[in-house]
Amino acid sequence: MQAGKHPLTIDEIVRLHTLLIEDNRFIRPGLRSDDIFLGERDHDNHPLPEFVGARPDALMGLLGGLINTNKRMRDDDVDPVLQAAVTAFGFVYIHPLQDGNGRLHRCLVHHVLAERKFSPPGMVFPVSSIMLDRIDDYRATLNVEVLNDTGDLYRYFDCTDAATFLYQCVQRTVEHDLPRGIEYLRRHDEARRAIMDTVEMPDRLADDLLTFIRQNNGALPRKRREREFEKLTDQEITRVEAIIQDIFEGFA
């Protein structure tokens, strides 16, 4: 119903977006300020993108160019359906909003057709519902097929930042994580031997006892005391706790 009432501008796009996103508690209306992709995430929450939107710092320039193109097509009396296709699909490829890009993309189809008086005034031309009825064809149209040779973009990429980052990770591993890991193993073995000297038990149970006490700031948790280690005396537990506290003192 709002289609074609006002000239297409960035402010008008934001206004229409505000109307489409009625509940904005989790979605910020207007142009996005961060990167965006369409797709899923794997079990480690790593992105599996099927489509990547334009960079945030390019949105104003891209939308400005799209709006100017739309105006030129209107002024030059380009076929309204061609104008609607260029404007609406150009918009969704830019993907300038945090959410609702598809809805506003279909709204722009209505906007162009209404502004060009392709349909009678006051009539909601139901083209977007037909687009959704043909959802498979619609999805195929939305897909971008790369036709030009882009191999060099992957073959000769700038690896400076990646190499710097990896070297920083290697440096931390060599200077911090490896020595810390070795020091932990040394203290762990010393503590386990001392525990076995206090009370004889299987290695696995001694390792569990050590872990539970360390995880609980040097004291055996009450539930563990009542379950796995109910056979230990209070004196034995006090002695084991003191051993672990002493051996792991200063190890964060």
Secondary structure, DSSP 4 states (H G I P E B T S, - for coil): --TTSS---HHHHHHHHHHH----SSS--SB-SS--EEEEE-TT--EEEEEEPPPGGGHHHHHHHHHHHHHHHHHTT--HHHHHHHHHHHHHHH--BSS-HHHHHHHHHHHHHHHTT-S-TT---THHHHHHHTHHHHHHHHPPPP-S--HHHHHT---HHHHHHHHHHHHHIIIIIHHHHHHHHHHHHHHHHHHHHHS---HHHHHHHHHHHHHTTTS--HHHHHTTTTTS-HHHHHHHHHHHHHHTTT--
